[in-house]
Amino acid sequence: MDSRQQQMQLWLDQVLPQAAAALGWTDLPAGVLSAASADASFRRYFRWQAGERSLIVMDAPPEHENTEPFVRITRLLQDAGVRVPRLFAEDLPQGFLLLEDMGAKTYLQTIEQGVAPAELERMFAAAITSLIRWQLASRPGVLPDYDEAVLRRELALFPDWYVGRERGRSLSAEEQSLWDQVQALLLDSNLGESRVYVHRDYMPRNLMTAEGEPGVLDFQDALYGPVSYDATSLFADAFFSWPAAERSQWLSRYWQQARAAGVRVPDELDTFLAQARLMGVQRHLKVLGIFARICHRDGKPHYLQDAPRFVRYLRDACAADTRLAPLAALLDSLGLEP
């Protein structure tokens, strides 16, 4: 047990009675603490378990992570009627949270283990319903804006980290010109969309399998931004690939339900799909940069195993949209193939 775990265990001993009372437990048996998961940041998650009773402890070292957004956005999601972990205790200075355990199986794990088509249909229909509920709760001025400065910082991750560190080279003058054209196209489209609350990682890895709507995790980086972002993330995932035709079908279904519910999506489906395509390109370029940074800065090389998936997404987008000819030329010049 490292020093953070020892510190966490002392805190947990103090706050467990409070959680037990909130849950209506009449006794508090001794439990076992074990690793539950880790993510691409410095956060770690542990499961406290005593028989069938369990809770989750988030360990977010305060020198690296700020837990205040997680607490604040938890309440926003709860107010919107989205299923998120109940928060039983918090210690922001130490970086500890005690949370409801929403189970051990994510959408991604359920899919990878094999799932009947009817159940898969139910799961993603429920995910769309939950997403629309979150979007309908949107109000300006509550979350930080997903503005041009943020979008540009994210795009810069691709030349800085994926091209510069992973590929070991810099853009030539001709490639830089192509890159400038790509950025201008993406920013014009992204910033022209209607604005809603954006989870930013609304994907199967962060949705917990449940009988009804999914449990939603990893929302602490939420912003107020483009309406197509989360639906695009859901169906062009970082760790699981739908065929292009199925991605389009699911996005069309989201558009139909969102429009009927009053979310400010475009009136024409083709317009929305074109926006979602360019939103996806922005995200895929960003994720390639993030995965390279996680590899080279944080020593987690396994994330780059999924890089070909994102190159394939980019190539699919280029094949479907002539506006992306500069990106296709840049990928050719960089020798990037799935």
N, C-alpha and C positions, 0 to 999 in steps of 0.2 A: 504494500500500500504506500503510494507516494505521499508527499506532504500535503498536497491539495486534497487527496482522499481522506487523510486523517482530519484535516480541517473540516471537510464536508461531513464526516461522520459525527463529529462533535456537534455541529449545527443541526444535523438531522435528528440526533437524540433529543434536542431541545424542542423541535417543531413537530415531531411525529404526533404527540398527544393532541395538538391543535387540529391536525388533519383527521385523526381518528374521531374526534368529536364531530367535525363537520360531516364525516361519512356515516355517523351513527354507530360506530363500532363500540361495543360495550367493554371490550378488552383490547389490549395492545400486545400481542405476542411478539417474541423476539423474531426479527427478520434477518434476511441475508441480503447483502448489497453486492450486485454484480454488474459488469459492464453491459449496457444496453445497445448503444451505438455511438458513433462519432461521425462528424461531418467534415466538410472541406475547410471549416474555420477552426478556431481553437476550442470550440464548445465540445463537451463530452456529455453523455447521458448515461445514468446508472439506474438500474431497477432495484428497488427495495421490495422484497417479497417475503411473505409469511403465509405459507399455505396457499390459498387461493386469493389472498389479499396482496395487492401490489400498488406501488406508486413509482413515479419517475422523478429523479433528481437531475436537474440541469447544473452542470459545472461550467461556468463561463468566466475564466480568469479576468478580473476587471482591468488589468493592464492591457488586455487584448480585445475584450468584448464588453459592450455596454448592454446590460439586460433591461434597461428602462424601456426601449422600444418594444421588446417582446411583451412586457407587462401591459403597456399602453395599447398595443395593437390586439392583444388578447381580448381586451374589453371591447374594442371596436368590433371585432368579429363576433363576439358573444351578443352584442347589441343588435347586430345584423341577423342573428339567428343561425350563424354558421357554427358547426360543431368543432370546438377546439378544446384542448385540455383545461379542466378546471385548475385554478391556481390556489393552492392551499397555504403556501408560505413563501415569502420572498426576503432576500437579504441582498440588496443591490450593491452595497459596498464590498461584500465578500464575493458576489457573483454566483449566488446559489438560488435556485427556485425549486419548490416542491410541487409537482404536478400530478394530475390524474394520469393513470396508465391507460392509454387508448388501444392497447393490444400490441402484439408482436409482429403482425403481418401487414406490410404495406401493399398498396395496389400493385407495385412493381413485383413484389415477391409472389403475390397471388397469380399474376400473369405468368411469371417465369415457371411456377410450379404446375401450371396447366389449369385452365378454367373453361367451363362450358360456354359456348357462344352466348347463350341467353343470360348467363350471370355476368359476362363481360359487358353485354349491352346494358344491364341494370346498373352496374358499377359506374359506367361513364355517363349514363343518363343522370344518375344521382350527383356525379361530380359537376355536371353542367348546371343542375338546379342549384347546388350550393354556390357555385361561382356567380350565377346571376343574382342570387340573394345578396352576396357581398357587394356586387357592383351597384345594385339598387340603393344601397345604403350610403353611397358616395356623396361627399360634400367637399367643396373646395376649401382650402385653408386648414384642413385637419392634418393631412399627411404632407411631407415635403413633396415638391413638384418633381416629376420625372421630366426635367427640362433639357434644353439643348446642352447645357454644360455636363449634365450627368450622362446623356447619350454619347457625347463626344469622348468623355473619359472612358466609357465602356468600349467604344470602338477602338480607341488607342491601344487597348490591350492586345489586339491582334497583331499590329506591326511591332509593338514593343516586346511582347513576350512570345507569341507563337512564331512570328517570322524572325525576330531578333535573337531570342534565346533558344527556341526549339530548333529552328531551321538554321540558325547561325549566320544570318546575313541581314543586310538592310535593303530597303527598297531602292531600286534605281530611279533615275529621274522620270523615265517613262512609266514605271510602276507606280511612282508617287502620284503622277497625273491621273492614272486609272483609279487609284485609291481615293483621291480627292473627288472624282466624279461619283464613285460609289457612296462616299459619305454624304455628299450633297443630295443625292437621290433618296437615301434612307432617311436623313433628317427631315427633308421636306415632307415625306409621307408620314413618318412617325409623329412629328409635331402637328400635323394637320388632322389627326384623329380626335374624336371626342375623348374626354378625360373621365376616368373613373378610378376607384381604388384598385391598385395593382399589387397582387401578392408577390410577383416576380420569380417565384419558383413553384408555380402551381402545376405539379407534375406527379406521376404515379409514385415516385420515391417519397413524396411528402404527403401522400394521402393514405390514411389508414383504413383498411378494409373493415366494413361494418354492414349490418343488415340494412340500415337506411342510408342516409347520406354519409360520406366519408368523414373521418376525423382529419382535420387539417393541421399540418405542422409547418415549421420553418418559415414563418411569416414575418419575422422581425425586421426585414428589409423593405417592407411594403412602402409604396409611393403612390402619388396621384398622377396617373399618366395614361398612355394610349389604351383604348378600349379593347383592341385585338390582342394585347400582350399575353394575358393569362390563358386564353383559349388556345393561342398558338403554342404556348409552353406545354399545355396539357396534351396536345396531339402531335407535337414534334419534340419528343422528350429527349432528355440528355442521356438516358440509360436504356431506352426501349424504342424501337422504330416501328411505326405503322407504315404500310405501303402508301405511296403518295395519293392514290385514289381514295383510300379509306380516310386519310387525314382530311381530304377535301370534303368527304361526306360528313364527317363529324363536325368540322368547322361550319358546314352549312346547317347542320342541325342546331348548333349553338346559336348561329345568327337568327334562325327562325324563332327560337324560344326567347332569345334576348330581345328581339324586336317586339314580339308579342307582349313581353313583360314590361316594356317601356325603357329598356336600356338604349342609349343613344348610339346605336350602330347605324351604318349607312342604310338608306332605303333600298339600295340595289345590292343583291348578293355578290355580284361580280366585283363591285367596288370594295366590299368588305374583304373578299378573298384576296384581292390585290394588295390591300393594306396589310392583311395578315401575312402574306408572303414576304413583304419587305420588312415587317416587324420581326418575322422569323429570321431573316438574313441578319438583321442587327444583332439579335440574340445569339445566333450561331457563331458569328464572328467574335462576339464578346466571350462566349464560353470557350472557344478554342484558346483565346488569350488567358482566360482564368485557369484552365486546366494546365497550360504551360507554366503559368506562375506557380500554381500549387506544386507542380513537379520540381521546378528549378529553385524556387525560394523556400518551399516548405518540406521538400523531401518526400513527396507522395507521388511517385511516378505512375502508379496504376491508373490515375485519372486520364492520362493521355491514351490509354487503350481505346477510349471512346472517340478519339479525334476523327477517325475515318467516318463515323456516323455523321459528324457535322459537316465534313467536306461533302458527303453524299447529299445532305440536306441543301447545301449551297448549290451543288451541281443541279439538283432537281429544280430549284428555284430559277436558276439561270436558263434551264431548258424551257421553263414555262413562261418566261417573261423577258421580252426583248429589251426592256429597259435595263436589264442587268448584264448587257453585253460587256460593259467595262469590268464587271466582276469576273465574268467568264474569262476574259483576256488576262486579268491579273492572276487568277488561279492557274491558267495555262503557263504563264510566265514563271510562277513559283513552283510549277511541277506538282500541284496538289491534286491528287486523284483519290477517290475513296479506297 
